[in-house]
Amino acid sequence: MIENTIVYEQPLNELIRVCLRLEQLFYQLDYLVADTSTLGTRNVVSAIIQILHLLDRPDLKAKLAKELGHHLSNLMRLENTPQIDQEKLRQLLRQLDDLIRCFIDSNGKIGQNLREVELLNNLRLHLTSPGGGCNFDIPVYHYWLQQPLEKRQETIKNWLKEFSNIRTTATLILQLIREGTKVQQKIADHGFCQELLDPQLNLRLIRVAIPHNIQAYPEISVGRHFLSIRFFSPNITERATQYVDNLSFWLAFGS
């Protein structure tokens, strides 16, 4: 968004909230799969189960297809625009169309094959408990964790293949929204800023960027007609107080 800033994002609907959570979990997985220890494998499995929990909604495929269709329609309007790389645009349009067909034509929930893995089903029940997944909870899990690294990695690799399309979709949706925003510089008077919103706009994401050297963070509240951003001075041991000085920041709306 802007260099040397901390960016905060506020999703404005449930689907974008799910995409942001998926993005975070996939970032974690990229880091965790490099840990070859038994604990690393446990953490990977835990992240996989969290992803499955996010994907449990029966209407998620339809909502994703609709969201992809929204971006497909917007991009199709750019065809034959001189300043646009038409080959890249055609590739992107094909990718969006393929993903839409994938969600429409597939049966069951996203990641359905993983829901049929008995070990993962048992772990979904036990990992919600503090310290869940101990060897006395599920002995077969303890046995599997003691298998050679190559065997565990091969199993995990096959499991992660089930998330290929949903990861691509979440990444693409967020990328299109973020790249389509117009950044505006704003001033928060004594740590507070309020903006009038057009209720006809179907906003999906609000982004706030603050320079790294400013000791403040935002709390974002969005209504039908107004956006309110209140900045606070950070304090992790006591209740935070509102930032007292004027503050320059950047604001972007994604639709």
C-alpha positions, 0 to 999 in steps of 0.5 A: 500500500504505502512503504514503511507503514503498518497496514490494518484491514477491516473486512466488511462482509463475512466472505472477505473475513473468511478470505483474510483468515484463510490467508493468515492460516496459509501463511502459517502453514508455509512457515510450519511445514518447514519445521521437521520436528514432531511438534512441527507436524502437530502444528501443521495438522492443527492449522489444517483442521482450523482451515477445515473449520473455516470451510464448513459453511455449506453456502461458501462455494456459492458465495465464492463463485458469486464473488469471483463472478463479480470480479470477472464482470468488472475485468471484462469491461477492460477488454480492448482498453489500450493501456491494459496488457490484453494477454495478462487480462485474458489469462486472468479472465480464464483463471477466474472462469475456471475457478467459478466452474470448479466451485459450481461443478464440485460436490460436497463442501470444500476439502470434502476428501479431508472430511472423510479421513478418520484421523482428522475427524477424530482430531477435530473433536479433541483439538478443541480441548486444552492440550488436546491430541495427547497420546491417551486421546488418540493413540493412532495419532501418537503412532503416526507422529512417530513415523519417519519424517518422509512418511509424515511429509508425504501424507501432509503434502497430499492433504494440502493438495485439497486446499489448492483451489481455495487458496488460489481463490482467497489470494486472488480475491484479496489481490484484486480488491487490494490492487483496486483501491484508491489510496487517500491521505487523511488527518485524524484530529486528536486521533479521530477521523470520520468519513461519509460513506455512499450506501450504494457502494458495495464496499468489501474492505477498508485499509488503513496505513500508519507510518511505522514511527507513529505509536498508534493503532486504529479501531475501525467502526463501519456503519451504513453511512459513516466510517469512524476511525479512532486511534489509540496509543498502544499499551499492552498492560493497561487500558489503551487511551485515545491518541491525543495528537493529530495524525496523518494516515492513508485510507483506502476502500476496496470494492 
